[in-house]
Amino acid sequence: MPASSALRRSLAVIAALPLLTLAACGYGSQAKDDGTAKVAAGAKKIDDLDSVKIGYFGNLTHGTALVGIQKGFFQKALGATKAEPAIFNAGPSEIEALNSGSIDIGWIGPSPAINGYTKSAGKNLRIIGGSASGGVKLVVNPDKIKSLKDVKGKRIATPQLGNTQDVAFLNWAAEQGWKVDPQSGKGDVTVVRSDNKVTPDAYKAGSVDGAWVPEPTASKLVAEGGKVLLDESTLWPDKKFVITNIIVRQDFLKEHPKVVEAVLKGSVETNKWINANPDAAKEAANKRLEEDSGKALPADVLDPAWKSIRFTDDPLAATLNTEAEHAVKAGLLEKPDLKGIYDLAPLNKVLKAEGEPAVDDAGLGAK
C-alpha cells in the first residue's frame, strides 16, 4: 500500500473517533474561582503573558491538575500570569480545544494524545510530562461474573470508542482469544460505550454486567455492589502504565517556554506534595471536584480510588508506545509514527533544578 494511502486511511479512522464526543462538553467549562489561587503581591508576569489556559478532566486520575489548581501550586509558579482552568469530559473535545487555542496546556489520557498527534501529522501537540499511572479496573456484577472466563458473553462498558480504557479492554479480550468487532463492539463480548457519568446507573439497571473504567467510576461501581475482577496495573511491568499525560500546543511551547516551565514546575511541586501528604492531597482533590461539579465524592468511593493511583512526573513513554500498539492490534489505528510526540527537555530542566533524576522519552523525542 502506498504511504499516502495508508496515511489517509489512518487519518480517517482516527478522525472518526473525536466526532463521537464533540458534543460532550464543547470547549470545556471554566472552573469556579474559589480564591484558592491568589496571585502573590509583587509577583510578575512570565513572558509578559496575562494568563495560561489549563485543561483537565474531573477524574481522580487527573489528580495532579485537581490538587495543583486547588492548592495554588500552579499559580505560585506562574507569578502574575493567571492560571485559568477549563474542565472537560472527553479527550477529543480537549484536543479540539488545544488545536483551536482555547486551551494552552492540558492533562489528558494516552489514546487521545496519540490520536491528536497522529491526526495533525505531528504538528499540533507535544507530550511534555507525566502525571499518573494506574487507577483503572474491571469491575463486574459478582452474581453474573465470578471469574475472568465468565466475562465471555457478557456486556462490558468502556467510556467511549477508541478511548484509553476501550483500547485496553479490546486488547485484553483479544488476549483471551475472544473476537470483538472494534467499531460495533459486538462479538464474544459485547462492548458498551457508556459515559463514565452514566455507567453506574447502567450497572444498577442491569444493562451492563461490568465495566473497564478509570477512577472514581470503578469505585462508584464497587459502592453499588460490584467486585473488582482485575486491576489493569497487574497487566503491566512493575504495575506501571501511563494513564494521564501533560500536553501543550507546539506553537505555545515555542512562543512561551518559560510559562511552560512554570506549569511543569507547579506539576512537579504538586506531585511531590501529593506523595508526601496523601490524605491531605486526597481531600484537596475532592474539594476541587466539589468546586468544579458541585458534588464531592463520598469516602467509600474516594478512599479506595485514591489508593489505586500513582502520581509521577515520569510520562512512562514506553507504555504509551505499547498502548499505541494495542490500538493498532484492535483495529482502531493504523501503525502511527510517534517519533517526536515527546519534548521532555523542559521537564528535565525543572527536575534537575529540583535535584530529581531525568525522565526518558523511549526514543520518541522531538525530532
Secondary structure, 3 states (H helix, E strand, C coil): CCHHHHHHHHHHHHHHHHHCCCCCCCCCEECCCCCCCCCCCCCCCCCCCCEEEEEEECCHHHHHHHHHHHCCHHHHHHCCCEEEEEEECCHHHHHHHHHHCCCCEEEECHHHHHHHHHHCCCCCEEEEEEEEEECEEEEECCCCCCCHHHHCCCEEEECCCCCHHHHHHHHHHHHCCCCECCCCCCECCEEEECCCCCHHHHHHHCCCCEEEEECCHHHHHHHCCCEEEEEHHHHCHHHCCEEEEEEEEHHHHHHCHHHHHHHHHHHHHHHHHHHHCHHHHHHHHHHHHHHHHCCCCCHHHHHHHHHCEEECCCCCHHHHHHHHHHHHHHCCCCCCCCCCCECCHHHHHHHHHCCCCCCCCCCCECC
